């Protein structure tokens, strides 16, 4: 019986041998919050290692979304940093993580998630097809508007708040993360 490491090594060797023939896409490991985001791990397994996303991880736990974001997906997550959460009015995060506010917190967090894996190239293609803007339907049910400002990918929520992607294309086993600098708010 193979150990986990042996099985992974065998799988990687198989991909190395047949991947190019199958047109496989190879994801590189990106550093986020001082930790490597391994494309072989899922969104939650990687996020817990980022020192820049401790607030997001605590919020995901409080909202009961760990199992969902650990699932097969695929998901595109626009992941606000601790600094993004710190921009919210004083006491907002502390209030949102209370058990009685679980539904509100879940709505805010799922507003940062789009079904499917959309890397920056796919989003840019959608923006081009939309004559400069793309509407992304979130898991929460609301819309985010994506635009390019120079070389920066910007997202706007329904309230007019803008967020910039600071690190794009952090591939996960169940999707892709784009780090953002502002928390987006649903209706």
Secondary structure, 3 states (H helix, E strand, C coil): CCCHHHHHHHHHHHHHHHHHHHCCCCCCCEEECCEEECCCCCHHHHHCCCHHHHHHHHHHHHHCCHHHHHCCCCEEEEEECHHHHHCCCCCHHHHHCCHHHHHHHHHHHHCCEEECCCCHHHHHHHHHHCCCCEEEEECCCCEEEEEEECCEEEEECCCCCEEEEEEEEEEECCEEEEEECCCCCCC
